[in-house]
Amino acid sequence: MHTVWLTGAEWLAVLRIGLGLWWLESWRHKDRKGWFERGTGIAWAADVAARHRWPLVRKGFEAVVAPRPRLMAYVVVYAELALGLGLVAGLLTPVALLGGLLLNLLYFALMIHDWAEQGQNAMMALVSLVALLAMSWQTWSLDHAIGLLG
């Protein structure tokens, strides 16, 4: 493989770190007070789920999220932070990549009607998949530095 400026493995690390920064930005711009004290994030998602054209999304939201809105607000917000930190630092990278992929797929299914949101989720999921299958933790990661993953 021929690349410019960096090696292929280094470019994959750049991709992984960029995805981590994307997750950190998603966490940073959230109105955490609104999410945690007023329940704005979960209320918004509940409204989207209630009008969803796929019954599975409505039923899944009602079964998993609706009974525990406060807990789920913390799960969503701090999952984005954990994903960002894990990917930037390269710590437990495959877990972070798989978790991010799953979270983007959940967001994708919930927001099936919002084309702007779909582009972001599709691209983040694609980057997660490429970084996972290419084992992007082999360079510039704590996983590699401490010999956690081969």
Order of alpha helices (4+ residues) and beta strands (2+ residues): alpha-alpha-alpha-alpha-alpha-alpha-alpha
